[in-house]
Amino acid sequence: MARVEETFDAYGHATIAATHEMSFEITKETHLTRRGDCIVAVRASKGAIDLSQDFKTIAGNDSARITVLLSAGDIQVKACGRGSGGLQFTHPTDLVARKSTYTCPRTLMVSSNIAAQDFPRGFIDLVRNPDRKITIRLIGEI
C-alpha cells in the first residue's frame, strides 16, 4: 500500500458561509464574496498546482482513498473521498472536494462524504475570524 501526506495552512474569513450542498473549497485567494458559499478556508499556502508530485500521482488513481483533515482551534473536520484518473491538479489557487465525480483543474477529490454545508457550525464560527489559522492535512492512499 502506498501512502503520502501533505500539510499546509490557510486562514478564515469574516464572510465564510459554508452552505454549498455539493462541494467545499480551499483557496489561495484573499477576497471572498457571498457567492463563494463552498469556501471554507482562504489565503491557503497551496493551490492544486502546488501539491507534491507524489500526492498527485496517488490521487490520480481511480482506486485511491483521499482524506482531508481541517483543524481550527480544537475542532477537526474529516472529509473522505476518492481519487480519479481525471484529476488534473493544474489550478493555481483552488482545491475543491466534490460529492460528485466531476473533475476539472480545481478538483482535489471526488465522491466526498461531506460538502461545505456539512461542516460543524462550531468550526465555521471559528473560521469566520480572519486571523484563525487552519491546518490542512491531505492523505492519499492506494
MIVEXFI-389185 format. One record per residue (C-alpha): x, y, z; residue in three letters. Coordinates in steps of 0.02 Angstrom, whole numbers, plus 50000, padded with zeros to 5 digits. Each point is the difference from the previous one (the first is absolute). Example, Ala and Ser with C-alpha at 12.3 -4.5 7.8 and 13.67 -1.06 7.14 Angstrom:
# MIVEXFI-389185
506154977550390ALA;500695017249967SER;
//
This chain:
# MIVEXFI-389185
500005000050000MET;500655017349953ALA;499645015050111ARG;500465018349987VAL;499605014550116GLU;500085018649969GLU;499695014050126THR;499755018649971PHE;499125014950078ASP;498565011449956ALA;498975013150093TYR;498235004750039GLY;498985014349929HIS;498575010350074ALA;498784995649859THR;500224981049997ILE;498244992949980ALA;500384981649963ALA;498254996049937THR;500394991349835HIS;499164982949985GLU;501214991349880MET;501795005850035SER;501215009350112PHE;501465010749946GLU;501675005750068ILE;500775014649905THR;501575010649995LYS;498905015149962GLU;499875013350135THR;498325007449948HIS;498354990950025LEU;498275005449942THR;498324993250059ARG;499924989749839ARG;501464989450062GLY;498864989150106ASP;501114984549981CYS;501575008350068ILE;500574994650174VAL;501775007350000ALA;500945014149912VAL;501815005949987ARG;500554981949982ALA;501854997049973SER;499594987649860LYS;498854998649852GLY;499774984349893ALA;501565003349896ILE;501085001450158ASP;499664982650067LEU;501444987749999SER;500234988749851GLN;499884985050118ASP;498275005550058PHE;499425003649822LYS;500594982849942THR;499044990850135ILE;498445011049990ALA;499974997949811GLY;499584981650023ASN;498164994749995ASP;500264988350148SER;500825013050113ALA;499235005050165ARG;500225018350046ILE;499765007450172THR;499965018750036VAL;500215005450181LEU;499665018250042LEU;500455005950175SER;499555016850078ALA;500155002650186GLY;499494983850082ASP;498814994849862ILE;500494988149860GLN;498964996149846VAL;500324984049903LYS;499474997849819ALA;500234983649908CYS;499934997449813GLY;500804991949850ARG;501335003749873GLY;499685000049813SER;500974997949840GLY;499155016149946GLY;500845010850131LEU;501135013249921GLN;500705010150147PHE;500405014949890THR;499005014150081HIS;501135013250079PRO;498905004850148THR;498584987850037ASP;499724982750073LEU;498214993349989VAL;499334984150081ALA;498434994249911ARG;498594988150046LYS;499804996549814SER;501264992049883THR;500245015949896TYR;501825004949974THR;500835016049941CYS;501695008450033PRO;499385005250175ARG;499414982850059THR;500914992550150LEU;498904984550022MET;498354992749942VAL;498634990650093SER;500305010150159SER;498934994650147ASN;499715018250049ILE;499735017049920ALA;500165017450075ALA;498244999350075GLN;500504984550098ASP;501435008350095PHE;499605002050185PRO;499355017550033ARG;501245001650144GLY;501424998249875PHE;499205012849883ILE;499775012250145ASP;501864998450041LEU;500565002749819VAL;498985015849981ARG;501475008150090ASN;501245005849866PRO;501454997050121ASP;499494981950032ARG;501324988349931LYS;499354983849922ILE;501184985349983THR;499584988849852ILE;500684982449986ARG;499744989849842LEU;500244981250002ILE;500004989849840GLY;500034980950005GLU;499934986049874ILE;
//
